[in-house]
Amino acid sequence: MPFWVEIIVGFVALIAGADLLVRGSSKIAAGFGVPPVVIGLTLVAYGTSAPEFAVSATAAIEGVGALSLGNAFGSNVANIGLVLGLTALIRPIVVESTIVKREAPLLIAVAVLFPLFFLDGALARWEGILAFGGGIAFTVWSLKTARQRENVPEKTTLDAGGWLLNIVLCGAGIAGLVFGGDWLVSGASELARLLGMSTRVIGLTVVAVGTSLPELATSVVAMIRGHSDIAVGNIIGSNIFNLLFALGGAVSLAPILLTGMSPGIWIDAGAGILLAALLWPFARSGMRIERWEGAVLLALYAAFITYSVLTG
């Protein structure tokens, strides 16, 4: 189909998918008596990050390592700068203190991990397997410690029909996000190629923003429905997923050589570290991200994108 049709259909599918996922996941969290933030860190985060995994893995297998890296780092920068920035502008985001103590520092550590792997000029298969294993460990740990968090809700009784309905809603929501993201990225990438953009810039901008749209749609819908914990958990969980699962999984399938790549890849990784490090004090101050802090994140993202486009 024409690229402009893919963009429109993809956008509609994203919004519908986000609404279904937030509805279903919030009810599932209540059914298990698990804080919604944990569902945001795991089920919702992994569902909205499925496009990043698909793009990174496909690009690595096809030998387009620059696209894998640009997508992973660009998506993480977009998630914090664009998604959290815009979401906080709509309404200040309340942050659970456990996120500040545990997951936010972990995100910074994970963001630093891959530049350390870069030092020998390649991402080896064992490094990808190590990262992927770390993602599994993070998921298990999050679920096992769920009842130790703040604001653990009482279990809501759901009959078999209620469980089935909400599982179907989550599945349909994730499907809408995955297919919507795919259509949108496909159409936008074609438009970018027509405009003569480089592979790295397409990965950082069109593909990264396109694959971050599920997070944006889900976070905005979650905020509107009063589930700020799902919104924050979704972003932090998605960023951890993008590096450990998406990029780690891609490298496990096909090691990536950095030889011949633009030195801008260090800027991309550095931008991800900077925004992750900035998110921590923002969240710690008053346990919420204020509108002005959202504006700062958005401005930094705009500066990063402008620099990337201008430098190619």
Buried (B, 14 or more C-beta within 10 A) or exposed (E): EEBEEBBBBBBBBBBBBBBBBBBBBBBBBBBBEBBBBBBBBBBBBBBBBBBBBBBBBBBBEEEBBBBBBBBBBBBBBBBBBBBBBBBBBBBBBBBBEBBBEBBBBBBBEBBBBBBEBBEEEBBBBEBBBBBBEBBEEBBEEBBEEBEEBEEEEEEEEBEEEBEEBBBEBBBBBBBBBBBBBBBBBBBBBBBBEEEEBBBBBBBBBBBBBBBBBBBBBBBBBBBBBEBBBBBBBBBBBBBBBBBBBBBBBBBBBBBBEBEEBBEBBBBBBBBBBBBBBBBBEBBBEEEBBBBEBBBBBBEBBEEBBEEBEEEE
